[in-house]
């Protein structure tokens, strides 16, 4: 007593575990967005995750992402920092002082953050925060940064942001065999687009027709013949529905998908998907009418992951309208979360100032009308603040 404070080194054992990426327990602030909690599951080696959530949010949805790791949930008052602090301190009493504890401060409310940070100081836990814009997780005690681990599954984003929906990729049969056909249709897209209304009329009335668009020869007989020929090669389609979808715009989805395969093959994007269907159980009288046990709830033309965020591409082989922008914005936010990116890919330039203004106002939505790969790469580079291609 009465002597000056003596400064000592932090114990070596404590320094060693603080510099590693593994914990015994991680507390996650859980709120509207599920991605912050998933990032800690993906980033760190930890056998027990505890989710701090309010009465209005159920963290049980995160169980399926833990892959056998221990799950626990603490209900807190999201607007009472003292409640958050005390419940963390009460929870850790049953563990030894050597327990390695991390606290993920990315999600939840600001007041949850304040309470969790105060608890963190009391128990010498490691606080950290995920910043996908900077591609880093930052440790808030030392301000050191680690690069985020990639999320290589695009479907994982849908799993995180959907409830009671089944995710299916209904990749068109023969897509790889039609690469040259899709390219040819794109090269003639203006002429092809002008025939859409006419061909749809034939399909609706179930009327046979033959059409020549430049060197493209189209022949259709309901339930019998579904052919498109270029040069000396003829392409056959399985059924009327597949044929109608392809010739009236599906060819553009396939064209862009095959172009993007270059980026996936180089490892610059991950899990490139086409024609994703989000399906829901068909319970009720509709099933009796023969609609099946699953019905389509939402369709996604093309999507992929850059390792950090989900990219959703809406393909338009015709003229873009302002409601297309709003639709893509809603889909992108709902199924990809705050960091997701929507890309409106079309064959024609943006038609008027109303659509241009819609695109300018929606910062998560981008428009590409030509040089698709180069433009999409620019978008990816801009989001990652680095050059990937």
N, C-alpha and C positions, 0 to 999 in steps of 0.2 A: 504494500500500500504506500502511496505517496511517491513512488518512483515513476519515471517517464515510461511511456508505452514502448514496448519492445516489438520490433518488426521481425516477423519470421516468414520463411518461405511457405508457400502452399504445399501441403503434402504431395509427394510424387505420385502416389496412387490416385489421388483426386485429379491431378493434372492429366494423367494418362486417359482416364475415362471421359473427361470433359472434351478431349480432342478427338474422340471417336464418334462414329455414327451409329452407335447402338445404345439402347436404353432398356431398363427393366420395365418401366411404365411410361407411357405418354398420355398426358391429358390433352384432349382436343376440345376447343371451343366450337360448339356445334350450333349452326343457325340455318338461315334460308339456303345457303349454298353448301353443297356436300363436298365439292372439290377440295377445299382446304383440309378437311379431315382425311380424304383419300391420299392427298399428297404426302402426309406424314406416314401413312401406311406404306406407301410406295417408296419413300425416301430412306426410312430408317429400319434397322433390324430391332424389333421390339416384340416381345411375346404378350404384352398386355396393353390394350388401349382403353382408356376411360373417356367417355364423352360427357361433357357438361352441356346440358340442354334445358330449355324452358319447357313449360307445359304444352306449348303450341308446336313443339318439334319433337319428333320421335326418332332417336338415333338408332333404333333397331334396324333401320334400312342399311346400316353400315356393316352389319354382321357378315353378310355374304362376301364382303371384300377382305375379311381378315384371314380367310383360309386356315381356319383351325386355331388362330391365336385367340387369347382370352379377351372377352368383351365385358365392359361394365358401363353403366350409365348413372349419372348423378343429376337429379332434377334441381335446378337452381332458379332464382329470380334474375332474369336477364338484365334487369335495371337496378339491381342492388349489388354493388361491388363487394360489400362486406359479406353478404350471403355467399358469394362465389368464393371469396378468400377462406371463410371459415369452413366451408364444406370440403375444400381441397385439403386444408390442414387436418380436419377430422379424419378424412379418408386415409391419409398417409401415416397416421399414428400406428397402424397395425404392421407397418413395414420397418425394417431395420434402417439405421442412419446411412448405411452403405448403399442403399437402393439407388440406382441411377434413374433419375426422374427428368423427363423432358416435358415442356409445356408448349403446345402449339397455339400461338396467339393470333393466328390468321383469320379464323372465323368468328362468329358471334357478334355481340354488340360492343361498343366502346367501353361501356361500364363493366362488361364481363372481362374485357382486356385488363382494365384497371385492377379489378379484384384478383385476377389470376396472376398478374405481374407482382402484386404485393405478396401473395402466397409464395410465389417463386423465390422472392428474396428471403422469406422466413425459412424455407426448407433447402436453400442452396440448389434449386433445380436449374435446368438449362432452358431459358426461353428462346423460342425461335419463331421466325415469320417467313412465309413463302411469298416471293415476288416473281410471278411468272413473266412480267414485263422485262425484268432484269435477268431472268433465267437463273435465279439463285434462291437458296434458303440462307437467311442471315440470322446468326446467333446474336441475340440482343444483349448478352452479357459481355461479349468480347468484340462484337461487330465483325466477326469473321464471316466469310461467305463460302458456301459450297454450291457447286453447279447442281441444278435439279436433275434427277434421274428421269429418263424418258418414259412417257406413257405411250407405248407403241400400239395399243389397241384403240382404234376409233370407236369401236362398239362399247368400250369401257365408259366413254362419256355418256352414251345413251343409257347404259345401266345405272349410272350415277344420278341421272336426271329424269328417269321415268319410273313410275310405279304401276304395277299390274299390266305392263305391256311386254309382249314378247318381241324380241329383235330378230328379224330374218333378213338375210341377203338373198334376194331372188335374182341372181345374176342371169341375164338373158342367155339362153342356149345359143351356141354358135357365134358368140361375140368375137372371138379371136379369128374365126373364119371369115368374118365380114369386115375386116379392117380396111381393105381396099375399097369395098362398096361404100362404107361410111365416109371415107376420104373423098370419093367421087361425088357423093351427095352433098358434102360440105362445099366442094368446089363449085357446085351448081345450086347453092342454097337459095339464091334469089328466085330462080326459076321453079325450084321445088316448092318453096313456100307459097308461091302464087297458085299452086294446084291443090293446096290443102282443103280449102272449102269444097271444091268440086269433088275430090276423092272421098271426103267425109260424107257427102251427100250420097254417093254410091254405096258406101259401107252401111249407112243407116237404112237405105232402102233395099239393101241386099241385092244390088244390081251388078252384073258383070261389067268389066271395062278393060280396055287396053290403052296405055298412055306411053308416049315417047317424050322424054324430057332430055334434050340434047342427045347424048349417046346412051341414055338410061332407058331401058324398056321395062314397063310395068304391066303385069297381067294378073287379073283377079277374076276368079269364078267362085262364088260363095261355097264354102265347105269342100272345094275341090282343088282349085289352082291358086297359088299365092307365090308369084315369082317376080324377081327383079333381076334383070340381066345387064351386064356391062361388058362390052367387047365380046369375048367368046365364053364368058363364064356366067352361069345362071345360079342364083341363090334361091333356095326353097325355104319356106317357113312352115312351122309345125301346125299352126292353127290361124284362124281369121283374126283373133284378138291380137296375137303376137305380130302379125303382119301389119294390121292397122296401126298399132302403137309405133312400130318401127318406121314406117313410111311417113307418118304424120308427126315426126319429131324425135322418136326414140333413137334414130340414127345419129343425132347430134350428141346425145348423152354418150353413146358408144364411141363416137369419134373423139370426144374430149377425154373419156376414160382411157382410151388407148394412148393418147398423147401423154397423159399424166403417168402412165406406167413407166416412162423413162425415168422420172424422178424417184419412183418407188424402187426401181431396179438399182438405182445408184445409192439407195439408202438415205435419201434426202427427205422423203416423207414415208409414213408408215400406214399399213392397213388400208390401202386404197379400196374403197367399196363402191359398188354401183347398185342402184335400185334397192335401197334398204327399205324394208317394210316394218313399221311398228304396228303390231297386231294386238287386238284385245279379245278376250273371251266373249263369244256371242251367246249371251244368256237371255232367254226370253222367247217371244213368239217368232222372231226372225229365223231362229234355228229350225223351227218347224217348216218354214218356207224354203228350206234347202240352201241357206247361205253358209252352212258349215259351222264348225265350232270356233274358228278364228276369223275375224274380219279385220281388214286394213283400217288402221286408225290414222296413220300419217305415213307419207312416202317421202323419202330423201333420194334425190337424183344421184348425187355423188358426194362422198365425204372421205376425209383422211385426217390423220394426226401428223403434226410436225414434231411430236414428242412432248409438247407443252400444252397445246390447245387443239380443239376440234375445228376443222374447216368444213363447212357445208356449202355445196355448190348447187344452185338451181339453174337448170339449163333451159334456155328459151330459143327455139329455132325460128320463132316469129317475132313480132314487134313487142317490146317491153312496155308494160303499163305500170302506173304508180302503185296499184294494189299488189303487183308482184314484189315490189320492194318491201312493203309492209308485211306481206306474208313471210318473206324470207327473214326479215328482222325478228318476227315473233318465233319462228321455228328455231333460228340460231340461238336466241337467248334461252328459250325454254329447254332445249335439248343439249346445248353446249355450255351454258353458264356464262358468267360475265366475261371471260376471256375468249370466248368463241368468235370465229370469223365467218361471215357469210359472203359468198361470191356469187353475183348474178352474171352468168355467162350467156351471152346472146350473140346471134349471127349478125345483128344489125345495130347501128349506132343508137344511142339513147335518143328517142324521138322528139322530146320537147323539154322546155324549162321546168315544167312541173315535176317530171321524173328526175331530172338533174338535181333539183332542189331536194327531193326526197332522199336521194343518194347522199348528198352533202350533209343533210341533217342526221343521217344514221351512220355514225362513225364506225359501227361494227360491220357495215355492208359495203362491199366494193363491186364495181362493175368492170367487166372485161368484155370487149367486143371483137378483138383480133389479137394476134400474137399471144395466144392464150397461155402457153407455158412460160414465156418470158414475163408476162404481166403477173401471173400467179406467183412466180418465183420472187418478183419484186415485193409482192404483198407479204410473203413469208419472211423475206429478209428484213422488211420494215418492222414486222411484229417481233422478230428475234433480235433486232439491233445488230445484225451480223450478216455476213454474206455466206449463203449455204450452197450457191450454185453459180 
